[in-house]
Amino acid sequence: MGATPQGKDITIEFDCQFRVGLSSSNFSSIMRAFLMLLPQLLEDFFQKVLVGFAEHEMGLRKKSFVCTACGNDTEFIWKTRHGKPTTILTWFRWITIRQLQVQCKKCGHKQYVTRQLLGMESMKRVPDETRRKLALVGALSSYRVSEKIGKMFGWAVDKMTIWKSVQQVGSKLDFMLDANEEPHGEADGTGVGIVGIPKRGKELKVLVQYKKGGGIRVAGIDIGNYNGSWDKLFQKSIDVIKGFKRPFLLLTDGDASIFASLKGKVTILVQRCLWHIPYQAQYVLWKDAVQRKGEEWLHVVAELMEICAIRPLVDCQDTIQAMIVSNPTLTLFS
Ligand SMILES: [Zn+2]
C-alpha cells in the first residue's frame, strides 16, 4: 500500500476553512497565526490523503494489503475512517491522526491500515525521513541550538527527540572506502577528545578518501588512543583496497601503528604528510629538553617549515622571523 497501481495520481479535494483572530496584518502576525493553524492543517491534510488512498484501494478487487489472520487480500469492508487516534512526527511537529480500520469479510478480523498507507512500520511513531532530517541537524549543531533553530522556523520538536534521532541514525551508519572512488586517502587523528570516562585519553580518528570528481568523503571513523589503534579504521575496507587496480596511496602523519594493523594484508603506499613533520619535530625537541622558541629551537623549526614548503601555514611570529633570518630573500609570505 502507499502507492497506486501503475503510479497513477489520485486527486484529493482539500477545502479548508479556518477562523483566526489577528490584531495586525504585519508579516510576523501573519506568520504567527499560520503557525497556530499549522497543526490542524497538517492533521486534516494527512487524514484526507489517507482516506482518499484507502477509498481507492477498497475499490480495487485485489488489495495491496492482506488480512493478517487468514491471508485474504480481496474482500474487506470499512470498519472506520475515523478510528483510534495515533501520533506521528512530521518534519514540523507531532500530529494526531485518526486510524483507518478495515474488516476481513472472510474471517471477520479487524485491522488498522494507516501505517501501511504511510509506508511506515507498525507501531513506529517517527518516520525514517523525519528521523534522518533531525539527526542531520542534531549532528551539525548542539541539541539545544537545533531545538532553538527549529523553533525559529515553527517546528515544535524538542531536543530529546533530536538527540534520540542522532543516536538511532548514527548507530546504523557504516563507513568504508568506496571501490568506485580514488585509491587515495588520508588518515589522521583529529585531536578531538572524547567526553566520557570509558573513552578518556582517546581521540576521534578519521580516514578520508579522495573522490574522482574532486573533494573528499569520509571512509572511516573510529575512537582510538592518541598514538595508535588504527585497526578499526581500515578493517572494513581491506577487501575494497585489494580490489583497486592501483596500490592504495595513504597520506598519514607517519604513525607506524598504521602499518602494524595492515601488515601482510594489503599493499599500501604511505606518504608522510608534510604538515606533520615540523610539528612532530617540535614534540621531539620538547622531549630532548630543547628550550621552546630558543635560538636552536627556532632554527630547526624554521628550516623544517621551509623544507616542507608549508610557509602559508606558519602561524608563529617568532618562527616567521627565524625563517626570514635564515633566508634573507624571503620578506613576503604568500
Ligand atoms: Zn481474514
Boltz pocket constraint, residues with backbone or C-beta under 6 A from the ligand:
constraints:
  - pocket:
      binder: B
      contacts: [[A, 67], [A, 68], [A, 69], [A, 70], [A, 71], [A, 72], [A, 104], [A, 105], [A, 106], [A, 107], [A, 108], [A, 109]]
      max_distance: 6.0
